[in-house]
Amino acid sequence: MTRLANLKRKWIQDPAFKAEYDALEDEFALIRALIDARARAGLTQAELAERMGTTQSAIARMEGGRVNPSIGMLRRYAEATGTRLRLRLDEA
């Protein structure tokens, strides 16, 4: 197991850390969905960036959770990966 995984396993025991981590669940789900869509399309970040008319670093920032992409950017990402963007609001 990686050192990072070991740290996460240790930190998740702390209720305050776990609460903050759980609050990011939706962001983590979006990141997983983006990376999965790109992988299914068989594209590298650079190839996807070229299809979208952006840079590889912009894709890396989006997939790394360092930016909040606009709906327009998500649509372009979906189109470039041959997927469809669907947004949904659920009751809390």
N, CA, C and O of each residue as an XYZ file, in Angstrom:
368
protein
N       0.853     -1.175      0.000
C       0.000      0.000      0.000
C       0.896      1.234      0.000
O       1.946      1.245      0.642
N       0.479      2.264     -0.717
C       1.292      3.467     -0.819
C       1.293      4.251      0.486
O       0.414      4.080      1.331
N       2.270      5.094      0.632
C       2.344      5.924      1.827
C       1.141      6.858      1.910
O       0.628      7.128      2.996
N       0.694      7.351      0.748
C      -0.474      8.229      0.732
C      -1.724      7.482      1.209
O      -2.512      8.014      1.990
N      -1.894      6.263      0.739
C      -3.045      5.464      1.166
C      -2.988      5.195      2.669
O      -4.014      5.202      3.350
N      -1.789      4.960      3.174
C      -1.632      4.751      4.618
C      -2.007      6.005      5.396
O      -2.681      5.930      6.424
N      -1.566      7.156      4.899
C      -1.913      8.414      5.568
C      -3.423      8.638      5.547
O      -4.011      9.025      6.557
N      -4.046      8.394      4.399
C      -5.491      8.583      4.299
C      -6.212      7.668      5.283
O      -7.138      8.101      5.969
N      -5.794      6.413      5.355
C      -6.428      5.471      6.276
C      -6.297      5.946      7.719
O      -7.218      5.775      8.518
N      -5.162      6.537      8.051
C      -4.936      7.058      9.406
C      -5.800      8.301      9.649
O      -6.479      8.409     10.670
N      -5.761      9.235      8.694
C      -6.473     10.499      8.866
C      -7.984     10.317      8.889
O      -8.681     11.046      9.595
N      -8.496      9.364      8.136
C      -9.947      9.186      8.038
C     -10.545      8.774      9.382
O     -11.759      8.849      9.576
N      -9.698      8.344     10.299
C     -10.139      7.995     11.652
C     -10.547      9.236     12.449
O     -11.324      9.149     13.399
N     -10.008     10.393     12.046
C     -10.308     11.658     12.725
C     -11.669     12.160     12.244
O     -11.835     12.405     11.049
N     -12.648     12.319     13.137
C     -13.994     12.739     12.727
C     -14.022     14.057     11.951
O     -14.807     14.196     11.014
N     -13.191     15.017     12.318
C     -13.169     16.305     11.617
C     -12.659     16.119     10.190
O     -13.221     16.677      9.247
N     -11.596     15.335     10.037
C     -11.057     15.064      8.701
C     -12.086     14.327      7.863
O     -12.312     14.676      6.704
N     -12.716     13.303      8.448
C     -13.706     12.505      7.718
C     -14.875     13.372      7.257
O     -15.361     13.197      6.139
N     -15.328     14.286      8.080
C     -16.434     15.166      7.711
C     -16.051     16.043      6.513
O     -16.837     16.206      5.580
N     -14.852     16.596      6.549
C     -14.387     17.425      5.433
C     -14.207     16.582      4.171
O     -14.570     17.010      3.075
N     -13.655     15.403      4.330
C     -13.456     14.494      3.191
C     -14.801     14.107      2.577
O     -14.958     14.140      1.356
N     -15.760     13.745      3.410
C     -17.085     13.350      2.933
C     -17.797     14.507      2.227
O     -18.578     14.288      1.301
N     -17.525     15.724      2.664
C     -18.151     16.896      2.046
C     -17.685     17.085      0.598
O     -18.341     17.770     -0.187
N     -16.565     16.481      0.256
C     -16.021     16.596     -1.099
C     -16.451     15.447     -2.009
O     -15.945     15.319     -3.124
N     -17.364     14.623     -1.553
C     -17.773     13.437     -2.298
C     -18.221     13.762     -3.726
O     -17.830     13.065     -4.663
N     -19.028     14.799     -3.904
C     -19.511     15.155     -5.238
C     -18.371     15.571     -6.163
O     -18.356     15.206     -7.338
N     -17.421     16.333     -5.632
C     -16.271     16.736     -6.443
C     -15.445     15.524     -6.850
O     -15.007     15.426     -7.996
N     -15.231     14.600     -5.916
C     -14.475     13.386     -6.232
C     -15.206     12.553     -7.281
O     -14.569     11.970     -8.159
N     -16.531     12.491     -7.201
C     -17.321     11.732     -8.177
C     -17.187     12.351     -9.569
O     -17.072     11.625    -10.557
N     -17.200     13.685     -9.657
C     -17.028     14.346    -10.943
C     -15.650     14.047    -11.519
O     -15.520     13.736    -12.703
N     -14.637     14.140    -10.692
C     -13.272     13.866    -11.161
C     -13.173     12.437    -11.679
O     -12.600     12.198    -12.742
N     -13.735     11.478    -10.926
C     -13.709     10.068    -11.382
C     -14.442      9.919    -12.712
O     -13.979      9.202    -13.600
N     -15.581     10.593    -12.853
C     -16.356     10.500    -14.092
C     -15.571     11.072    -15.278
O     -15.595     10.503    -16.369
N     -14.885     12.183    -15.069
C     -14.086     12.775    -16.134
C     -12.974     11.832    -16.573
O     -12.803     11.568    -17.764
N     -12.232     11.335    -15.616
C     -11.105     10.454    -15.938
C     -11.606      9.171    -16.585
O     -10.996      8.686    -17.538
N     -12.699      8.617    -16.091
C     -13.268      7.396    -16.676
C     -13.699      7.636    -18.123
O     -13.456      6.793    -18.987
N     -14.336      8.775    -18.395
C     -14.785      9.081    -19.755
C     -13.587      9.182    -20.697
O     -13.622      8.666    -21.814
N     -12.539      9.844    -20.246
C     -11.338      9.977    -21.086
C     -10.695      8.619    -21.323
O     -10.260      8.318    -22.434
N     -10.635      7.794    -20.273
C     -10.030      6.463    -20.413
C     -10.848      5.591    -21.370
O     -10.280      4.891    -22.208
N     -12.174      5.631    -21.248
C     -13.025      4.847    -22.164
C     -12.846      5.298    -23.610
O     -12.925      4.487    -24.534
N     -12.605      6.590    -23.802
C     -12.389      7.116    -25.149
C     -10.982      6.795    -25.655
O     -10.683      7.003    -26.831
N     -10.125      6.293    -24.774
C      -8.763      5.934    -25.160
C      -7.895      7.134    -25.473
O      -7.017      7.064    -26.333
N      -8.136      8.236    -24.778
C      -7.414      9.476    -25.044
C      -6.438      9.815    -23.928
O      -6.700      9.547    -22.756
N      -5.331     10.397    -24.299
C      -4.437     10.995    -23.315
C      -4.974     12.382    -22.998
O      -5.863     12.884    -23.687
N      -4.439     12.994    -21.965
C      -4.838     14.365    -21.658
C      -4.498     15.291    -22.819
O      -5.274     16.192    -23.138
N      -3.356     15.083    -23.449
C      -2.943     15.930    -24.567
C      -3.886     15.764    -25.763
O      -4.261     16.748    -26.401
N      -4.265     14.531    -26.061
C      -5.185     14.288    -27.177
C      -6.553     14.916    -26.904
O      -7.157     15.522    -27.789
N      -7.030     14.762    -25.674
C      -8.308     15.359    -25.307
C      -8.242     16.880    -25.404
O      -9.165     17.517    -25.912
N      -7.157     17.454    -24.918
C      -6.975     18.905    -24.975
C      -7.023     19.396    -26.413
O      -7.643     20.420    -26.702
N      -6.374     18.674    -27.313
C      -6.380     19.067    -28.722
C      -7.805     19.040    -29.275
O      -8.206     19.963    -29.984
N      -8.563     18.008    -28.967
C      -9.956     17.919    -29.424
C     -10.808     19.063    -28.874
O     -11.727     19.542    -29.539
N     -10.491     19.490    -27.656
C     -11.278     20.535    -26.999
C     -10.783     21.940    -27.317
O     -11.451     22.922    -26.994
N      -9.622     22.040    -27.945
C      -9.057     23.350    -28.226
C      -8.524     24.038    -26.985
O      -8.635     25.255    -26.837
N      -7.945     23.247    -26.095
C      -7.362     23.791    -24.865
C      -5.995     23.155    -24.664
O      -5.455     22.537    -25.582
N      -5.441     23.302    -23.487
C      -4.111     22.761    -23.215
C      -4.193     21.515    -22.329
O      -5.177     21.297    -21.622
N      -3.144     20.716    -22.390
C      -3.069     19.534    -21.544
C      -3.084     19.932    -20.082
O      -3.668     19.232    -19.255
N      -2.450     21.045    -19.752
C      -2.418     21.472    -18.344
C      -3.818     21.858    -17.857
O      -4.132     21.667    -16.682
N      -4.660     22.394    -18.737
C      -6.040     22.722    -18.348
C      -6.810     21.444    -18.034
O      -7.601     21.410    -17.092
N      -6.580     20.393    -18.821
C      -7.231     19.102    -18.563
C      -6.728     18.538    -17.242
O      -7.515     18.035    -16.440
N      -5.429     18.618    -17.013
C      -4.846     18.111    -15.759
C      -5.427     18.840    -14.554
O      -5.731     18.214    -13.538
N      -5.584     20.155    -14.659
C      -6.166     20.916    -13.542
C      -7.611     20.497    -13.294
O      -8.037     20.373    -12.146
N      -8.367     20.278    -14.374
C      -9.763     19.866    -14.231
C      -9.841     18.471    -13.599
O     -10.616     18.252    -12.668
N      -9.047     17.542    -14.101
C      -9.065     16.175    -13.589
C      -8.441     16.070    -12.201
O      -8.692     15.108    -11.475
N      -7.642     17.041    -11.840
C      -7.022     17.050    -10.524
C      -7.855     17.772     -9.476
O      -7.492     17.807     -8.300
N      -8.970     18.345     -9.903
C      -9.849     19.039     -8.969
C      -9.351     20.396     -8.549
O      -9.793     20.932     -7.533
N      -8.433     20.966     -9.317
C      -7.884     22.266     -8.932
C      -8.683     23.429     -9.498
O      -8.432     24.579     -9.138
N      -9.644     23.150    -10.379
C     -10.522     24.189    -10.921
C     -11.960     23.686    -10.882
O     -12.207     22.480    -10.862
N     -12.893     24.609    -10.871
C     -14.309     24.275    -10.987
C     -14.711     24.558    -12.422
O     -14.904     25.716    -12.792
N     -14.842     23.514    -13.240
C     -15.135     23.750    -14.654
C     -16.551     24.291    -14.857
O     -17.473     23.972    -14.107
N     -16.692     25.104    -15.873
C     -18.009     25.623    -16.234
C     -18.811     24.514    -16.912
O     -18.262     23.496    -17.333
N     -20.101     24.731    -17.005
C     -20.950     23.758    -17.707
C     -20.522     23.678    -19.166
O     -20.527     22.596    -19.753
N     -20.156     24.799    -19.751
C     -19.672     24.795    -21.131
C     -18.434     23.928    -21.303
O     -18.320     23.176    -22.270
N     -17.510     24.039    -20.360
C     -16.290     23.231    -20.420
C     -16.635     21.751    -20.260
O     -16.060     20.902    -20.941
N     -17.559     21.444    -19.375
C     -17.973     20.053    -19.192
C     -18.650     19.514    -20.452
O     -18.465     18.350    -20.808
N     -19.431     20.354    -21.124
C     -20.058     19.934    -22.390
C     -18.999     19.620    -23.438
O     -19.084     18.608    -24.134
N     -18.010     20.485    -23.545
C     -16.919     20.259    -24.511
C     -16.163     18.984    -24.175
O     -15.791     18.224    -25.069
N     -15.936     18.752    -22.896
C     -15.249     17.533    -22.442
C     -16.071     16.311    -22.857
O     -15.531     15.349    -23.405
N     -17.369     16.355    -22.596
C     -18.250     15.235    -22.948
C     -18.229     14.988    -24.453
O     -18.088     13.848    -24.897
N     -18.368     16.038    -25.224
C     -18.372     15.888    -26.681
C     -17.061     15.285    -27.167
O     -17.058     14.397    -28.020
N     -15.957     15.764    -26.627
C     -14.641     15.287    -27.053
C     -14.390     13.832    -26.664
O     -13.584     13.150    -27.298
N     -15.070     13.358    -25.633
C     -14.894     11.963    -25.205
C     -16.011     11.055    -25.710
O     -16.045      9.868    -25.385
N     -16.928     11.615    -26.507
C     -18.017     10.802    -27.039
C     -19.045     10.419    -25.992
O     -19.683      9.370    -26.084
N     -19.200     11.278    -24.997
C     -20.171     11.031    -23.941
C     -21.181     12.170    -23.921
O     -21.074     13.118    -24.699
N     -22.151     12.073    -23.037
C     -23.177     13.096    -22.917
C     -23.176     13.623    -21.489
O     -23.134     12.848    -20.534
N     -23.223     14.926    -21.351
C     -23.282     15.556    -20.037
C     -24.721     15.557    -19.558
O     -25.623     16.001    -20.268
N     -24.928     15.055    -18.346
C     -26.245     15.110    -17.710
C     -26.056     15.627    -16.299
O     -25.274     15.077    -15.524
N     -26.773     16.685    -15.972
C     -26.746     17.245    -14.617
C     -28.042     16.897    -13.933
O     -29.090     16.799    -14.572
N     -27.968     16.710    -12.620
C     -29.153     16.340    -11.881
C     -29.068     16.937    -10.481
O     -28.008     16.947     -9.855
N     -30.202     17.430    -10.007
C     -30.300     17.895     -8.635
C     -31.163     16.904     -7.873
O     -32.300     16.631     -8.258
N     -30.622     16.373     -6.802
C     -31.342     15.419     -5.964
C     -31.715     16.067     -4.637
O     -31.063     17.011     -4.190
N     -32.755     15.557     -4.022
C     -33.098     16.034     -2.682
C     -31.971     15.652     -1.724
O     -31.329     14.612     -1.873
N     -31.753     16.508     -0.756
C     -30.678     16.263      0.217
C     -31.062     15.177      1.189
O     -30.281     14.838      2.077
